[in-house]
Amino acid sequence: MTPQLTMTSAELQALEAKKPKKRRDGEHVMQSAVIRWARHSIGKYPDLRRLYAVPSGANVATARAGKYLNDEGRLKGVFDLEMICPRGEYSGFHLEMKLEPNRLTKEQEEFKEYGERQGRFMG
């Protein structure tokens, strides 16, 4: 059973109205919309309060910032969002934000395969 998250058109329009006006990285905008929707939907789906981002700092501004994240344990390939919420055959899920034509990297493919072997929904 695949977990399904749904949103009414009114909810989507309300979130779109809050979208930053300035042009941003597309995957950042998409992930931000998912988080806004999740925070907005906690009343209906309380487990969404456990949805969190895994800061990879893919676009860190300086080498120092990148080293800081590496020192803290940043790993290549880890997906953008995670939630530990056992449902059916899954022990939780991980989501990676991708816009066409972007594809998973080799490290992300390996992380996806590992997560699936561990009983995670990897999307």
Phi, psi and chi 1 to 4 in degrees:
 res  aa     phi    psi   chi1   chi2   chi3   chi4
   1 MET       -  121.3 -178.5  166.5  101.9      -
   2 THR   -86.9  127.8  -58.5      -      -      -
   3 PRO   -61.0  139.7  -15.1   24.5      -      -
   4 GLN  -124.3  131.1  -58.7 -119.9  -21.0      -
   5 LEU  -114.9  126.5  -58.5  175.7      -      -
   6 THR  -121.5  159.4   58.8      -      -      -
   7 MET  -145.3  136.6  179.1 -175.6  -53.0      -
   8 THR   -74.8  161.9   67.0      -      -      -
   9 SER   -64.1  -33.2   60.3      -      -      -
  10 ALA   -65.6  -40.8      -      -      -      -
  11 GLU   -64.1  -42.3  -70.0  171.3  -31.4      -
  12 LEU   -62.5  -44.1  178.2   61.1      -      -
  13 GLN   -62.6  -39.4  -71.7  173.7   -7.7      -
  14 ALA   -63.6  -39.8      -      -      -      -
  15 LEU   -69.5  -40.6  -70.8  175.2      -      -
  16 GLU   -61.5  -35.1  -72.9  -63.3  -45.4      -
  17 ALA   -64.9  -26.8      -      -      -      -
  18 LYS   -89.4   -4.5  -64.9  178.3 -175.6  176.8
  19 LYS   -62.3  141.0 -170.3  163.3   64.0  172.4
  20 PRO   -55.7  139.4  -17.3   25.6      -      -
  21 LYS   -74.8  -31.2  -59.1  -62.5 -178.2 -154.3
  22 LYS   -74.2  140.7 -155.0  173.4  178.4 -174.6
  23 ARG   -65.0  130.0 -176.1  175.1  167.7   87.6
  24 ARG  -129.0  173.1  -53.6  -90.5  173.4  150.7
  25 ASP   -56.1  129.2  174.2   66.2      -      -
  26 GLY   -59.0  -42.3      -      -      -      -
  27 GLU   -68.8  -32.8  -69.1  174.7    4.3      -
  28 HIS   -64.5  -45.7  164.7   77.8      -      -
  29 VAL   -61.6  -43.0  170.4      -      -      -
  30 MET   -63.3  -47.6 -179.6  170.5   48.4      -
  31 GLN   -63.7  -40.8 -178.3  170.4  -31.2      -
  32 SER   -61.3  -38.8  -63.5      -      -      -
  33 ALA   -65.3  -40.7      -      -      -      -
  34 VAL   -61.4  -45.0  168.6      -      -      -
  35 ILE   -65.4  -42.7  -67.3  -64.0      -      -
  36 ARG   -60.8  -44.3  -78.1 -166.5  -50.8  -87.2
  37 TRP   -60.6  -45.5  172.9   83.6      -      -
  38 ALA   -61.0  -46.8      -      -      -      -
  39 ARG   -63.2  -36.9  -60.5  -60.8 -179.2 -108.3
  40 HIS   -68.8  -27.6  173.5   76.8      -      -
  41 SER  -100.4    6.7  -58.5      -      -      -
  42 ILE   -58.5  -35.2  -73.8  172.2      -      -
  43 GLY   -59.8  -37.8      -      -      -      -
  44 LYS   -85.7  -35.8 -171.5  171.7 -178.0  179.4
  45 TYR  -127.5   81.7  -54.5  105.1      -      -
  46 PRO   -55.2  -30.5  -22.9   31.7      -      -
  47 ASP   -64.2  -18.0  -74.7  -22.2      -      -
  48 LEU   -62.9  -16.2  -73.8  173.4      -      -
  49 ARG   -65.5  -13.3   76.7 -177.2   70.9 -121.1
  50 ARG   -98.1    3.2  -56.2  -67.7 -179.3 -121.9
  51 LEU   -76.6  127.8  177.4   65.3      -      -
  52 TYR  -141.7  159.1   59.8   90.3      -      -
  53 ALA   -91.4  147.8      -      -      -      -
  54 VAL  -105.7  102.4  178.4      -      -      -
  55 PRO   -66.0  112.6   -3.8   12.3      -      -
  56 SER   -99.1  -20.4   65.2      -      -      -
  57 GLY    60.2   40.1      -      -      -      -
  58 ALA   -55.5  -30.1      -      -      -      -
  59 ASN  -115.5   43.3  -63.1  -42.5      -      -
  60 VAL   -63.1  144.6  -67.4      -      -      -
  61 ALA   -77.0  -27.4      -      -      -      -
  62 THR  -134.1  159.1   66.9      -      -      -
  63 ALA   -62.7  -34.8      -      -      -      -
  64 ARG   -62.0  -43.2 -179.1  177.1  178.0 -171.5
  65 ALA   -63.6  -40.7      -      -      -      -
  66 GLY   -62.6  -42.9      -      -      -      -
  67 LYS   -63.4  -39.5 -179.4 -179.1 -179.6  -30.1
  68 TYR   -57.9  -47.7 -172.6   84.4      -      -
  69 LEU   -65.7  -39.9  -69.8  173.6      -      -
  70 ASN   -62.2  -42.6  -71.9  -17.6      -      -
  71 ASP   -61.2  -30.3  -70.2  -13.1      -      -
  72 GLU   -85.1   -3.7  -71.3 -173.3  -12.8      -
  73 GLY   108.0   17.7      -      -      -      -
  74 ARG   -57.1  135.8  172.7  174.7   61.4  169.3
  75 LEU  -121.6  137.6  -66.6  174.7      -      -
  76 LYS   -66.4  139.3  -75.2 -175.1  178.4 -178.6
  77 GLY    96.0  -14.8      -      -      -      -
  78 VAL   -66.7  136.3  174.7      -      -      -
  79 PHE   -70.0  164.6  -80.1   20.1      -      -
  80 ASP   -71.2  -41.1  -62.9  -41.0      -      -
  81 LEU  -126.3  149.5  -62.6  171.2      -      -
  82 GLU  -143.1  149.4  179.9  176.2    2.2      -
  83 MET  -149.2  126.4 -169.2  165.5  139.2      -
  84 ILE   -94.8  103.4  -58.8  168.0      -      -
  85 CYS  -154.4   90.0   61.4      -      -      -
  86 PRO   -56.2  129.6  -21.9   32.0      -      -
  87 ARG  -145.5  122.7  -66.9  -71.6 -175.6  -83.5
  88 GLY    56.4 -125.8      -      -      -      -
  89 GLU   -82.9   -4.8   64.9 -175.1  -84.3      -
  90 TYR  -103.5  143.7  -59.9  106.9      -      -
  91 SER   -94.2    0.2   61.4      -      -      -
  92 GLY   155.5 -173.0      -      -      -      -
  93 PHE  -146.3  158.6   70.6   87.1      -      -
  94 HIS  -128.7  139.6  -60.9  -98.8      -      -
  95 LEU  -124.2  137.2  -62.8  174.6      -      -
  96 GLU  -116.4  126.9  173.8   62.2   28.5      -
  97 MET   -84.1  123.1  -57.4  -69.9  118.2      -
  98 LYS  -140.6  135.0  -68.7  -70.1 -178.1 -157.3
  99 LEU  -109.8  145.3  -68.4  175.2      -      -
 100 GLU   -58.2  139.8  -68.4  -72.0  -19.7      -
 101 PRO   -95.4   14.9   35.7  -35.4      -      -
 102 ASN   -63.5  145.1  -62.3  -19.1      -      -
 103 ARG  -129.1  163.8  -60.2  -81.3 -174.9 -115.1
 104 LEU   -61.6  142.4  -65.0  179.0      -      -
 105 THR   -77.1  170.8   65.0      -      -      -
 106 LYS   -57.5  -44.3  177.4 -175.6  172.3 -157.1
 107 GLU   -64.4  -37.1  -67.5   87.2   -0.6      -
 108 GLN   -69.6  -37.5  -71.6  169.2  -28.0      -
 109 GLU   -61.5  -43.0  -71.4  -74.4   -4.3      -
 110 GLU   -64.8  -41.2  -69.6  169.6   -1.0      -
 111 PHE   -63.8  -40.7 -177.0   73.3      -      -
 112 LYS   -61.1  -47.8  179.3 -179.3  179.3 -162.4
 113 GLU   -61.7  -42.2  -69.3  169.2   10.0      -
 114 TYR   -62.3  -47.8  176.7   77.7      -      -
 115 GLY   -59.0  -42.0      -      -      -      -
 116 GLU   -62.5  -40.3  -71.3  170.1  -15.9      -
 117 ARG   -64.8  -25.7  -72.5 -166.6  -52.7  -88.5
 118 GLN   -89.8    4.4  -58.0  -54.2  -47.9      -
 119 GLY    85.2   21.8      -      -      -      -
 120 ARG   -96.3  148.3  -62.7  -63.2 -179.7  113.1
 121 PHE   -82.7  123.1  176.1   81.1      -      -
 122 MET  -115.0  112.6  -53.4  -63.9  -73.2      -
 123 GLY  -130.3      -      -      -      -      -
